[in-house]
Amino acid sequence: MLTKSDLASFRQCRRKLWLEHNRPDLIPQNDATVWRRANDGNIVGAKARELLGPNVIWPQREANATAAATTAIGQLSASPNQAAVEVPMYRDGLYARADALIPSPGGGYILRESKASTFPLKPDKLTPAAPEEHHLDDVAIQAWVYQATGWPLADVELNLLNNRWQYPGNDDYSGLFRQLPVTVGIAGRIPQVPNWHAAAQQVLLGAMPATQTGAQCSKPYACAFHNYCTTLDTPGPEHPLTLLPGIGGKSTAKKLNQQRGYTALHEPQPSEFTGDDAALYCRMQTAHRTGLPVLEPGSGSRFAVLPYPRYYFDFEGIDLPVPRWVGVRPYEQIPFQWSCHIERTAGVFEHVEFLDLSGDDPSIPCIERMIDAIPPDSPGPIFVYFQTYEAGRLRELADRHPQYRLQLDQYLARIVDLHPIVRANYYHPSMQGSFSIKTVLPTIAPDLCYENLLEVTDGTAAQVAYLYAALDPHTPPARKVELRERLLIYCKQDTWAMVEVAYLLQGLPRPTQ
């Protein structure tokens, strides 16, 4: 027997399906991204079921798939006017579970699938856009299996989070979801399901499929076997042309490969790099050819005119699919933590921080602690790394709490983004085409590698730590203390990393904490 999840894995990558059945031991344990995705799905599914009301049918559990499906058909047939949830279905060796079957006035059922994804909108923010391809595959599989019930299929719809809606409080989640009809969109896919099923069975009967890592490793979801599969790839050049970053870099690499046959970064002549990032590509080429970092002359000029005190600032935020706090949208990032290293005068630092693990809305305490620690009218710059995140949070806080808009706008006007300065001036071959602060920092300060931190090593891990420490009532007090300490260490390293980067760009010796 195969399941809907098996077919989803097959559709993403044949090897992924094979490894899930034959080498589950290769799946990394305690992967924060995998845990967070599963947790979000569980929360969204539970809320969707709750909103259908208390009088829904929950088919009873059975020992095997065929028995469960048969029992479910009997229960629904006995109460044809009641909605049912978590309905087991089985057809020709393929098992699927419908999130909800809702009686249609015209007969049969509406098959509703809830997803922890937001309702797709076109740029006008009003018109529905096309749903994601893997969501259409998902409901097409369910619709094909549903046909075995013999009931008419009145409609198929995706039940998606409405991120234009704001939680009004008082446990009123009536506007949380928005339904997207997809009956027409899956009509051409349903007949393909038995072919997918047969092909998936053949994959599992054979040896591990041969494939190269590629876009399928992260689309639609990051694959847990990626690190293993990279060890099986056909070796490529030591310094591949595909290291060129961003959409422009990938386009340039593809063009040079198609037109000139280049695969390695050292092959093109510098004059063959064109476009706005040509200087960046040349800098990368030089670094990879020599094995040495490149720091452009004048990289510190931006700093020369900036006054003290200087502030190095970083937020950590949580984006809950089902909001808990009034005025918050699904997946709206709410800062629960920040760190700030303050350079009072050249080389003289102090550190201030904020972390709220109360489980209450941390927004106003966050703002007020900022105002206390970072005078809004100070002339000093606020350094961030990749300002889209910090600036976005400040604007959202101002929208939700307009009484603080003046101070938050003053912060926004003082932001200096280190990311583009690094991108325009510095590259180390160990960065492998990435300008994330987590790849830049080890090239400057190897002793501050994020991999040396305990548990909280990136933003997703910080979110998982917050969920356990602030929102899970079953987390023991000692564990909460441990998570708090690890969150503080992680965020503090983020802002000290910015200090290290700023000193490198200015050509100064490493600073002392």
BAZA-894215 format. One record per residue (C-alpha): y, z, x; residue in one letter. Coordinates in steps of 0.25 Angstrom, whole numbers, plus 5000, padded with zeros to 4 digits. Example, Ala and Ser with C-alpha at 12.3 -4.5 7.8 and 13.67 -1.06 7.14 Angstrom:
# BAZA-894215
498250315049a499650295055s
//
This chain:
# BAZA-894215
500050005000m501449975004l502750034999t504149974996k504550045009s503549965017d504049835012l505449885015a505049905029s504349775030f505549705025r506349765036q505349745047c503849715047r503649805060r504349925053k503349915042l502249905051w502750025060l502950115048e501450105044h500850095058n501850175067r502650275059p502550365071d503650285077l504650325067i505650415073p505650555068q506950625063n507750495062d509050535056a509350395050t508050385043v508150525038w509550495033r509150365026r507950435019a508750555015n509850475009d508850395001g508150514996n509550574991i509950444984v508650434977g508650574972a510050554967k509650424960a508450494953r509350614949e510350514942l509250454933l509150594926g508050694924p507250614915n506650514924v505150494927i504650534941w503250464942p502250564946q501650554960r500250494963e499350494974a499450344977n500450224973a499650154963t499350284955a500850324956a501350194951a500350194939t500750334936t502250294936a501950174927i501350274917g502450374917q503550264916l502750194904s502650334897a504250354898s504850214898p506250254895n506350354907q506750314921a505850344932a506050374947v505250354960e504250264952v503050224960p502650074959m501450004965y501149854966r500049784974d500049884985g501549904986l502150034982y503650064978a504350174971r505550144961a506750234962d506950224948a506450144936l507450154924i507050104910p507849974906s508349964892p507649824891g506349874896g505749894910g506449974921y507649964930i507149984945l508150064952r508150084967e509050184973s509550164987k510450254996a511350134998s512750104992t512950004981f513349874988p514749824985l515449694990k516749714998p517549724985d516849864983k516549824968l515549714968t514049744970p513549674983a512149634986a511149754989p510449765002e509249675004e508249785007h508649854994h508349724987l506949724994d506749864990d506949844975v506249714975a504949784980i505049884969q505249784959a504049704963w503249834963v503849874949y503249744943q501849814944a502349904933t502349794923g503749844918w504949754917p505949764928l507249774921a508149784933d508149824948v509349904954e509749974966l510350114964n511450124975l512450224979l513850194974n514750224986n516050194977r515650324970w516150464974q515450584970y516250664959p515450794961g514750884951n513450814954d513950684947d513150564954y513250474942s514050364950g513150384963l512350254961f512650114957r511550014953q511449874958l510549784950p509649694960v508649634950t509149494953v509249524968g507749564970i507149454961a506849364973g506349484981r505349534971i504349414973p504449434988q503949584988v502449544987p502649465000n503349575007w502249665003h501149575008a501849545021a502049695023a500549725021q500249615032q501249685042v500449815040l499149745042l499549685056g500049725069a501449775071m502449665069p503149605080a504649605078t505949625086q506949735083t508149675076g509049695063a507849735055q507749865063c508949915056s509049835043k509049885032p508650025039y508450065054a507050055057c506350185063a505450095072f506650025079h506550095092n505050075093y505249925090c506249905101t505149935111t504349815106l505449715106d505349595115t506249635127p507649565127g508749565137p509149695143e510549675138h510449595126p511649515120l511349585107t512049705113l513349645109l513849745098p514349725084g514249605075i515049515084g514149555096g512949515089k513549385084s513949355099t512549385104a511949305094k512849185097k512649195112l511149195110n511149075100q512048995108q511749035123r510349105122g510949235128y510149365125t510749455136a512149515137l512249465151h512049315148e513349275141p514549235150q515749335146p516449215141s515349195130e515749325124f516749295113t517449365102g518249495100d517149575108d516949475120a517549585129a516549685124l515349595126y515849565140c515949715143r514549735138m514049615146q514649675159t514049815156a512649755154h512749665166r513149775175t512449895169g513849975170l514850015159p516049945157v517450015154l518549925152e519849945160p520950005151g519950065142s520750195141g522050135137s521950175123r521850315126f523050325135a524050325124v523250425115l523850575115p523150705115y522450775109p521350675107r520250695096y518850635097y518250645083f516950615076d516550635061f515050655056e514850625042g513850625031i513650505020d512850555009l512250454999p512450544988v513750624990p513850774988r515350784989w516450744979v517150614981g516050564991v515450424990r513950394994p513850385009y515250425011e515350485025q515850625024i516250695038p515450825039f515750845054q516750805065w516950825080s518250815088c518450835102h519950855105i520550815118e521850905119r522250845132t521550755142a520150815144g520350945136v519450945124f519151035112e518151005101h518251035086v517250995075e516851005061f515551015054l515251045039d513851075035l514151145022s513651035014g515051035007d515950915008d516450925022p517650835020s518850925019i518351035029p518150915038c519550865036i520151005037e519451035050r519950905056m521350935052i521251075059d520651015072a521350875073i522850885069p523050765060p524450745066d524050745080s524350615088p523050625096g521950515093p520650545086i519550465093f518350425086v517250325089y517050215079f518250255070q517650185057t516850315054y517950425057e519050345051a518250315038g517950465036r519350505038l519750405027r518650445018e519050595020l520550555017a520150475004d519250594999r520250705003h521650635002p522350775005q521950755019y522250605020r523550625029l522750695039q521550605039l522450485040d523150545052q521750555059y521450415055l522750365062a522350435075r520950375076i520550305089v519250245089d518450245103l517450145098h518250015100p518850075113i517450085119v517049955113r518249885120a518049955133n516750015137y515249975137y514050025144h512749945144p511950075139s512750055126m511949935123q513049875114g513349995106s514650065106f514250185098s514750315104i513250355105k513050235115t514350245122v514250395125l512950395134p513650295143t514750385146i514150525144a512650515146p512550665144d513050655130l511950565124c511750575109y510250575111e510350715117n510950775105l509950855095l509650785082e511050745078v511250625087t512050525078d512750515065g511550505056t510850625062a512150695060a512150665045q510650705044v511050835051a512150855041y511250835029l510250935034y511351035038a512351025027a511550975015l510051015016d509851145010p508551155017h509051155031t508851295037p510151365043p509651355057a509451205056r510851185050k511451265062v510651165071e511151045064l512551095064r512551115079e511950975082r512950905073l514050975080l513550935094i513350785089y514750765083c515350835095k514650735105q515250625097d516650665099t516450705114w515850565115a517150505111m517850595122v516850535132e517150395127v518650415128a518650465142y517750345147l518750245141l519850315148q519150315161g519150465162l518050555167p517050615157r517750725149p517250875149t516950935135q
//
